[in-house]
């Protein structure tokens, strides 16, 4: 064998050996990645989960005027002119509508004539009584009783006429007042919400015009009966009102009323339950939030309402949900992801505990750049895992029913609902939906502009 052939054979053998080594490394890495993927264990960056408490019940609501004025039209009068339109802003004293005064003027004239006639009749009774009294004095004794009876009868008719005169004067004064106040003015600053121009005898008890106050708002929320029984929602409870478009925008308030005396029947399928014999419809209740401030809030704006446990407070240091922490005697640790994509126990020093948020302060043992996993009894050291970002980048989250916290999210069908749909029935939302879905979901009456 020539020297040239020996060199060629040596080169081929070296290439083969290198190829085998590379293949082994690739296979090992693939097995490691597949093992991590198969484990279904995903780690989140500490900086991403700081201050994120467990699920918070939230309910949908709508911003409405704290005060509403319903104006009923006088059934004895005819509306002549409507001076405003729906949506117009009004001030105290703004003319709203006028009554037709022609009929009133005619009635007043008729009543005035009747009053004159009554006055003439009264004068006649006065003269009659005076004459009878004079004649009685000169009459013989056997006629005294007859004159007395005539005088008493005239006095009775006199008193009745005096009463009729007083009644007729009051009637005329009422006509004068009605004519004077033929124009109805607003008594509050607000916006004309509704005008019932086609009011009939059947709707006489309803408001002819409705005005809602501006500048002073409250939130009207809705909760279904099952959620209400489990929520502990009560008057005086502090709540956070959160924008559905920008969840960083919040307002503070307290529950001023839970209207359990006027339940509303839920006609949606989501409110149905089976008692074993027939389908029943669940009820839902309105509750109202008194706000401590209304800056940047819009009338008609749709919002979320959630109990205030201090979740909007930004704490110093590292705070994580208690579900990440495992207690072992006097020690505490969390499951972290090491550089080899394996789980390991990391001892941490605990600080304060927030009972409302159920979160621990981590004084040492973790940094904001570490990756941690929700604690579970079936985790073990050396278990393959991967970061949630890697899982999503590899397409693992496209068809997943898990959200960015690794917790179960709402079903896709529920996220397709619009106002009045399945998720808008007053049921609580666990706060895990993404921002895109938030504008189409909720639990009551919701949507923000």
Phi and psi in degrees as a GROMACS rama.xvg file:
@    title "Ramachandran Plot"
@    xaxis  label "Phi"
@    yaxis  label "Psi"
@TYPE xy
-73.4897  161.627  UNK-2
-63.5189  -33.6306  UNK-3
-66.4152  -41.5538  UNK-4
-66.6915  -38.4417  UNK-5
-60.2973  -38.9113  UNK-6
-65.1126  -42.7611  UNK-7
-63.5142  -43.4812  UNK-8
-64.0663  -39.0462  UNK-9
-64.1592  -41.7194  UNK-10
-63.5135  -44.5405  UNK-11
-61.7317  -42.5074  UNK-12
-62.9175  -40.67  UNK-13
-63.758  -41.4912  UNK-14
-62.4002  -42.0402  UNK-15
-62.8088  -43.7417  UNK-16
-62.0125  -43.1636  UNK-17
-63.1876  -40.9257  UNK-18
-62.9643  -39.9191  UNK-19
-64.6622  -42.6334  UNK-20
-63.3598  -47.0654  UNK-21
-60.8622  -42.5421  UNK-22
-61.6746  -40.9396  UNK-23
-63.5664  -42.4191  UNK-24
-63.683  -45.1693  UNK-25
-60.6962  -44.5726  UNK-26
-61.9825  -41.1964  UNK-27
-64.563  -42.9856  UNK-28
-65.7346  -40.7351  UNK-29
-63.1531  -42.2412  UNK-30
-62.6181  -39.2081  UNK-31
-64.4292  -43.7585  UNK-32
-66.445  -42.4654  UNK-33
-64.2735  -36.2875  UNK-34
-66.2035  -41.7703  UNK-35
-64.1391  -40.7018  UNK-36
-67.2583  -40.0294  UNK-37
-69.2934  -25.8523  UNK-38
-68.9115  -27.774  UNK-39
69.5094  21.2139  UNK-40
-103.464  122.721  UNK-41
-125.726  137.014  UNK-42
-107.196  143.955  UNK-43
-112.555  146.736  UNK-44
-69.4544  137.135  UNK-45
-55.8556  -41.8777  UNK-46
-61.087  -26.9696  UNK-47
-82.9855  -22.6123  UNK-48
-109.431  0.735592  UNK-49
-60.5476  137.03  UNK-50
69.0004  -0.761701  UNK-51
-85.8355  104.172  UNK-52
-77.9579  175.305  UNK-53
-62.2965  -177.219  UNK-54
-57.2231  137.929  UNK-55
-113.502  126.168  UNK-56
-64.76  133.553  UNK-57
-139.172  148.811  UNK-58
-130.474  153.227  UNK-59
-85.9096  149.534  UNK-60
-151.602  171.014  UNK-61
-135.356  141.07  UNK-62
-78.3402  126.91  UNK-63
-134.294  167.78  UNK-64
-67.367  139.776  UNK-65
-72.0694  -21.0933  UNK-66
-134.22  139.423  UNK-67
-132.709  137.094  UNK-68
-115.04  119.6  UNK-69
-100.75  123.027  UNK-70
-108.445  119.686  UNK-71
-95.6184  139.377  UNK-72
-78.7746  144.228  UNK-73
-67.746  120.667  UNK-74
-65.5504  -18.4078  UNK-75
-90.8579  -0.0443392  UNK-76
-121.852  163.062  UNK-77
-112.736  126.532  UNK-78
-70.3238  126.404  UNK-79
-94.4589  -56.0599  UNK-80
-132.095  135.189  UNK-81
-100.022  121.11  UNK-82
-96.8229  -4.60642  UNK-83
-132.116  169.015  UNK-84
-124.725  161.761  UNK-85
-60.8966  132.446  UNK-86
97.3775  -11.7202  UNK-87
-70.9574  141.982  UNK-88
-86.1202  137.971  UNK-89
-128.055  154.489  UNK-90
-114.292  172.953  UNK-91
-64.1471  123.663  UNK-92
97.5043  -5.59909  UNK-93
-66.2294  125.51  UNK-94
-63.3851  132.337  UNK-95
-104.965  -50.4626  UNK-96
-159.762  164.165  UNK-97
-124.616  154.563  UNK-98
-98.77  152.766  UNK-99
-74.6756  124.01  UNK-100
-100.858  0.396339  UNK-101
-62.3486  -48.104  UNK-102
-62.5348  -37.9536  UNK-103
-65.6481  -41.437  UNK-104
-64.0659  -39.7762  UNK-105
-66.2074  -41.647  UNK-106
-65.5238  -37.6686  UNK-107
-65.3029  -42.4439  UNK-108
-61.7677  -42.2223  UNK-109
-64.9894  -41.9306  UNK-110
-65.8117  -34.5735  UNK-111
-65.548  -40.7946  UNK-112
-64.0977  -40.7233  UNK-113
-65.2574  -35.7412  UNK-114
-64.9705  -41.0703  UNK-115
-61.7843  -41.8469  UNK-116
-63.6302  -40.4288  UNK-117
-65.3026  -38.3622  UNK-118
-64.4518  -39.0271  UNK-119
-65.4305  -41.6171  UNK-120
-62.9077  -41.3013  UNK-121
-63.5818  -40.428  UNK-122
-61.5786  -38.124  UNK-123
-64.1426  -41.2118  UNK-124
-66.5033  -38.6505  UNK-125
-60.8579  -44.5214  UNK-126
-66.9002  -39.5936  UNK-127
-62.5852  -45.2368  UNK-128
-63.7587  -40.5196  UNK-129
-63.704  -41.5537  UNK-130
-68.5759  -43.2327  UNK-131
-64.4055  -37.3908  UNK-132
-65.4116  -39.8688  UNK-133
-66.4766  -42.2074  UNK-134
-69.6993  -33.5016  UNK-135
-60.6691  -36.965  UNK-136
-64.4427  -31.2304  UNK-137
-97.5576  -8.26945  UNK-138
-76.9492  150.963  UNK-139
-64.3363  167.177  UNK-140
-62.7221  -37.7735  UNK-141
-71.2635  -9.80856  UNK-142
-104.995  -2.7079  UNK-143
-60.3021  -43.4623  UNK-144
-62.2923  -41.0652  UNK-145
-63.1732  -42.2159  UNK-146
-66.2524  -37.6998  UNK-147
-61.266  -43.84  UNK-148
-64.1358  -39.9399  UNK-149
-64.321  -41.0158  UNK-150
-65.7202  -42.3582  UNK-151
-63.612  -40.5133  UNK-152
-63.1873  -42.2321  UNK-153
-65.8455  -37.8642  UNK-154
-65.3676  -38.4189  UNK-155
-62.3972  -45.745  UNK-156
-65.6864  -33.5024  UNK-157
-63.1279  -46.4211  UNK-158
-65.1424  -40.014  UNK-159
-62.3696  -40.5026  UNK-160
-67.1582  -38.713  UNK-161
-61.6902  -40.5644  UNK-162
-64.4229  -43.359  UNK-163
-62.7172  -36.4617  UNK-164
-65.7083  -43.53  UNK-165
-63.4578  -40.6215  UNK-166
-64.4934  -42.6981  UNK-167
-67.2077  -36.5821  UNK-168
-63.087  -41.3347  UNK-169
-63.6325  -37.8715  UNK-170
-63.6999  -42.949  UNK-171
-65.483  -41.3358  UNK-172
-60.8908  -37.5846  UNK-173
-64.8673  -41.5139  UNK-174
-63.1776  -42.1891  UNK-175
-60.8486  -42.2585  UNK-176
-65.3237  -41.3126  UNK-177
-66.0765  -41.0182  UNK-178
-66.1968  -40.632  UNK-179
-64.3733  -38.0154  UNK-180
-103.651  38.9174  UNK-181
-66.9461  -20.8824  UNK-182
-99.8728  125.109  UNK-183
-94.5538  125.461  UNK-184
-109.315  155.483  UNK-185
-73.0083  142.453  UNK-186
-109.744  11.1421  UNK-187
-149.201  158.712  UNK-188
-85.5528  126.499  UNK-189
-177.17  -159.792  UNK-190
-128.261  136.721  UNK-191
-70.9574  112.999  UNK-192
-88.3088  -41.2017  UNK-193
-151.26  142.986  UNK-194
-128.244  122.046  UNK-195
-96.5093  79.5995  UNK-196
-69.3328  -29.5024  UNK-197
-97.1542  40.7771  UNK-198
-67.8003  133.981  UNK-199
-121.674  -177.915  UNK-200
-62.4878  -30.3236  UNK-201
-72.4661  -22.6263  UNK-202
-114.1  21.3826  UNK-203
-63.5057  -26.6087  UNK-204
-82.2386  -9.65672  UNK-205
-87.1572  163.642  UNK-206
-70.8529  135.677  UNK-207
-75.4279  -35.4219  UNK-208
-144.723  139.859  UNK-209
-121.879  130.651  UNK-210
-122.185  132.126  UNK-211
-107.823  139.029  UNK-212
-69.7454  149.522  UNK-213
-111.649  150.434  UNK-214
88.7428  -15.1945  UNK-215
-128.095  103.383  UNK-216
-110.727  162.128  UNK-217
-141.055  169.322  UNK-218
-113.959  130.403  UNK-219
-104.927  116.676  UNK-220
-110.18  169.947  UNK-221
-135.086  138.59  UNK-222
-140.472  138.685  UNK-223
-81.1564  163.144  UNK-224
-63.4559  -37.3501  UNK-225
-67.1467  -44.4037  UNK-226
-64.5801  -37.2216  UNK-227
-63.0195  -42.665  UNK-228
-65.2248  -30.0277  UNK-229
-93.2892  -14.7956  UNK-230
-86.8464  -30.107  UNK-231
74.4166  16.1279  UNK-232
-60.7294  129.135  UNK-233
-150.677  159.066  UNK-234
-61.5717  139.008  UNK-235
90.4337  -6.66956  UNK-236
-74.524  134.161  UNK-237
-74.0816  137.085  UNK-238
-136.535  162.214  UNK-239
-112.226  130.103  UNK-240
-101.106  123.801  UNK-241
-122.438  135.841  UNK-242
-62.6608  140.913  UNK-243
-81.5455  -17.8228  UNK-244
-93.8251  -45.9662  UNK-245
-121.085  97.7698  UNK-246
-70.1508  -8.68162  UNK-247
-80.157  -12.4166  UNK-248
-93.4501  116.768  UNK-249
-133.165  160.705  UNK-250
-133.702  154.489  UNK-251
-103.571  152.312  UNK-252
-170.629  -179.452  UNK-253
-134.119  150.658  UNK-254
-69.6775  118.664  UNK-255
-94.6354  -23.8126  UNK-256
-163.834  139.808  UNK-257
-117.624  110.67  UNK-258
-85.5441  80.3267  UNK-259
-85.3848  -6.12907  UNK-260
-84.043  -13.3802  UNK-261
-127.564  68.077  UNK-262
-66.6254  150.462  UNK-263
-113.017  134.981  UNK-264
-77.4173  130.624  UNK-265
-86.5383  115.432  UNK-266
-88.8278  -3.82953  UNK-267
-78.113  157.072  UNK-268
-63.5997  -27.8951  UNK-269
-68.3454  -16.0347  UNK-270
-94.9345  7.59158  UNK-271
-91.4153  143.797  UNK-272
-143.556  161  UNK-273
-111.455  124.427  UNK-274
-93.8326  9.2993  UNK-275
101.994  -17.8357  UNK-276
-126.054  -37.6868  UNK-277
-155.166  161.802  UNK-278
-77.8146  137.862  UNK-279
-119.653  156.797  UNK-280
-104.121  131.312  UNK-281
-75.9985  156.44  UNK-282
-105.553  160.953  UNK-283
-136.12  157.458  UNK-284
-126.904  147.596  UNK-285
-89.4006  144.084  UNK-286
-134.103  157.895  UNK-287
-126.715  141.353  UNK-288
-115.107  123.158  UNK-289
-88.2764  123.47  UNK-290
-92.1948  146.637  UNK-291
-89.7656  -14.9435  UNK-292
-163.755  147.76  UNK-293
-127.377  22.907  UNK-294
-56.6673  131.464  UNK-295
66.9698  7.86849  UNK-296
-84.8585  144.914  UNK-297
-115.333  141.131  UNK-298
-63.8339  127.698  UNK-299
90.1621  -2.98155  UNK-300
-67.2245  138.44  UNK-301
-99.398  135.345  UNK-302
-139.915  171.251  UNK-303
-100.766  147.964  UNK-304
-123.594  128.161  UNK-305
-139.249  147.281  UNK-306
-57.4699  141.938  UNK-307
-93.2803  104.779  UNK-308
-107.657  13.6787  UNK-309
88.8026  16.754  UNK-310
-70.436  -15.3405  UNK-311
-86.7012  -8.89889  UNK-312
-75.1939  127.879  UNK-313
-89.1887  118.767  UNK-314
-95.056  152.692  UNK-315
-79.5918  147.403  UNK-316
83.2811  -161.017  UNK-317
-104.615  122.089  UNK-318
-126.188  128.231  UNK-319
-130.95  158.791  UNK-320
-63.0153  145.378  UNK-321
-61.4087  -20.0878  UNK-322
-68.667  -14.5037  UNK-323
-83.52  -18.9866  UNK-324
-96.8574  135.166  UNK-325
-115.405  127.547  UNK-326
-93.8463  135.467  UNK-327
-136.331  87.0173  UNK-328
68.5544  -126.381  UNK-329
-86.1988  -7.72069  UNK-330
-96.7895  161.997  UNK-331
-140.298  145.204  UNK-332
-147.04  167.175  UNK-333
-130.208  156.668  UNK-334
-85.896  121.769  UNK-335
-119.029  161.041  UNK-336
-101.621  122.018  UNK-337
-87.686  -177.694  UNK-338
-67.8606  -16.6734  UNK-339
-94.9861  14.0229  UNK-340
58.2912  40.8944  UNK-341
-123.587  151.965  UNK-342
-81.9348  144.241  UNK-343
-148.436  151.079  UNK-344
-77.7797  129.958  UNK-345
-120.312  120.314  UNK-346
-73.0736  136.697  UNK-347
-129.161  156.497  UNK-348
-103.2  119.959  UNK-349
-85.5224  145.098  UNK-350
-108.694  -128.123  UNK-351
-72.4463  159.928  UNK-352
-123.445  128.56  UNK-353
-95.7091  107.762  UNK-354
-67.1246  -33.1724  UNK-355
-69.3113  -45.4602  UNK-356
-89.4167  -11.1842  UNK-357
55.2927  53.3961  UNK-358
-130.428  148.362  UNK-359
-106.541  145.068  UNK-360
-86.1497  131.113  UNK-361
-100.938  109.121  UNK-362
-81.1369  -32.4134  UNK-363
-159.435  161.291  UNK-364
106.247  -18.2286  UNK-365
-133.615  150.645  UNK-366
-121.175  166.824  UNK-367
-66.9961  -17.7395  UNK-368
-91.7308  -7.26211  UNK-369
-71.7265  159.978  UNK-370
-114.127  131.916  UNK-371
-127.714  160.623  UNK-372
-124.7  143.558  UNK-373
-58.1668  132.892  UNK-374
-67.1931  141.141  UNK-375
-151.874  148.758  UNK-376
-66.9024  -21.8692  UNK-377
-93.0572  5.32925  UNK-378
-79.4409  151.199  UNK-379
-146.269  155.53  UNK-380
-66.4408  136.336  UNK-381
88.8965  -1.67012  UNK-382
-67.0403  133.018  UNK-383
-64.6389  143.483  UNK-384
-155.182  171.77  UNK-385
-147.796  162.328  UNK-386
-74.7107  154.685  UNK-387
-64.3183  -34.7063  UNK-388
-61.6822  -42.3535  UNK-389
-63.9397  -40.8255  UNK-390
-61.0328  -44.2147  UNK-391
-69.0909  -42.3913  UNK-392
-60.9144  -31.7978  UNK-393
-84.5795  8.57184  UNK-394
83.7606  7.62961  UNK-395
-70.5281  -21.4038  UNK-396
-96.699  1.12061  UNK-397
-64.1914  -43.2205  UNK-398
-111.218  19.9634  UNK-399
-83.2846  154.627  UNK-400
-99.1375  19.0538  UNK-401
-110.862  145.766  UNK-402
-95.6861  -172.19  UNK-403
-72.2569  -2.19147  UNK-404
-97.4474  -4.70768  UNK-405
82.1376  9.91937  UNK-406
-106.959  159.615  UNK-407
-66.2161  129.314  UNK-408
-98.7272  -179.917  UNK-409
-71.0994  151.021  UNK-410
-64.1389  144.754  UNK-411
-55.8413  -37.1474  UNK-412
-62.9158  -36.7797  UNK-413
-66.6669  -35.2286  UNK-414
-73.4187  -11.9029  UNK-415
-84.7748  -5.4823  UNK-416
-69.9048  151.775  UNK-417
-116.379  -174.844  UNK-418
-56.8035  126.571  UNK-419
91.503  -5.53109  UNK-420
-84.6364  -165.188  UNK-421
-55.6833  -39.5161  UNK-422
-88.6395  0.956974  UNK-423
-109.44  33.659  UNK-424
-104.272  12.6205  UNK-425
94.9665  2.04315  UNK-426
-81.7207  155.975  UNK-427
-79.9583  152.931  UNK-428
-112.313  133.235  UNK-429
-80.265  4.23574  UNK-430
79.6744  10.1991  UNK-431
-99.6501  1.97222  UNK-432
-73.3319  154.449  UNK-433
-81.3542  167.981  UNK-434
-64.5922  -32.7505  UNK-435
-65.6586  -37.3704  UNK-436
-79.5462  -23.5033  UNK-437
-60.954  -29.3872  UNK-438
-78.3021  -5.31986  UNK-439
-121.192  4.38963  UNK-440
-126.93  177.265  UNK-441
158.294  -157.111  UNK-442
-140.992  5.45859  UNK-443
-151.07  -113.22  UNK-444
-113.502  108.317  UNK-445
-144.575  156.66  UNK-446
152.984  139.216  UNK-447
-123.565  147.013  UNK-448
